[in-house]
Amino acid sequence: MRILHLSWEYPPQVFGGLGRHVDALARAQAAAGHEVSVLTQSVDGAAPEQTMGGVRVLRVPQDPPTLARTDLLAWVLALGHGWTRAGLRRADELAPQVLHAHDWMTCHAATTLKEAWGLPLVATMHATEAGRHQGWLPTDLSRAVHTTEWWLTYEARRVLTCSESMRWEVTRLFELPADKVDVVPNGVDAQVWAVGADRAAAARRRYANNRAPLLVFAGRLEWEKGLHTLLDAMPRLRRRFPGTRLVVAGRGTYEQDLRERAARLRLDGAVTFAGFLPEPELAELVAAADTVVVPSLYEPFGIVALEAAAARTPLAVASTGGLREIVEPGVTGAVFAAGDVAGLADAVGSLLGDQVQAHRTTRAAHRKVVRDLGWASVADRVVDSYVRAVAQERTLQAGLGRSERPLRVVVRDGNLLADAP
């Protein structure tokens, strides 16, 4: 099957789970024999076109006028124009059979290309604006993003979410029929996160001594990721486990506020803001940790939880969104109520204070991700949704008189076949 992804994040431009998801999914699809291309934004120092892991990556600059990302809506529209022109210019060359749009920033380009090419559109909703704001749309920008999300889910033949929690959210927010939404979880490449003891020990020496507990937070530095809850819990944890250190891997618009919060809590020597780390360095850090903490207030899935499990590192997570579907309390990790400082401290303390139980949960979590959440099986499930989208599109076109009959669609040896015997 010929697949065209549209994503504003793609390596080396990665801010959070979305970029890593699209990269891993596209590579897995290419490995399965599909012809995969990605339209994404240009990045300084990155080639405008290259093949990475079998995936053709086209990096397109935004159309003039040149705008700062602080003017987000205008910036997104300019980028969408660039993608649209690049797609139309390469229509014969790309010749996709399905378009896959990732989140609202791709909406204008995806819907235009869909109509121009008469193709089915599949949209993955990695998060929603209302979800990020706990059900509120507090600003004009939030309301603009929400209406664009609604439009994208309306235009798509199939909508994908990474968890049942997100399926519940998008069907209610955007008034979608339940049978339009497919749940396909995030995946993890367990081999990437299988870090040797020497590399993990070297990473640990960079941030903590061998005896002091090392905690790790990895993710975007935004309010909904809940890092402020973990910072507030650090004084309690350090009283119980002297010398405890926290390494924060990530960047975002909330970073300065978080640094100031750490300073007010007198955590300057206990917290390291490491910034964005390339995946190999992040894997080493996660493997070195005594506990990975995921304190999100809102979390559609929580890919970092899978990565920690693949690295065989104990997990303490907030009981919210998709995290509830990944981590079973006391079985695959420790769980606390989102936003509960004391609960977070108790959950992390239960792992630091009982190494036998911590290792027991780690083994169970590792078995789960290796068995159920490899990228090859996730990619197969996404292609199943493509097949349904293509069949629905052709049936609709037949009903509109643009074809004499619906098309029966199957995938064989990585190729989409129409009216196959």
Summary of the structure (lengths in Angstrom):
residues: 421
radius of gyration: 22.1
end to end distance: 17.5
largest distance: 74.1
contacts: 1467
relative contact order: 0.11
helix: 48%
strand: 18%
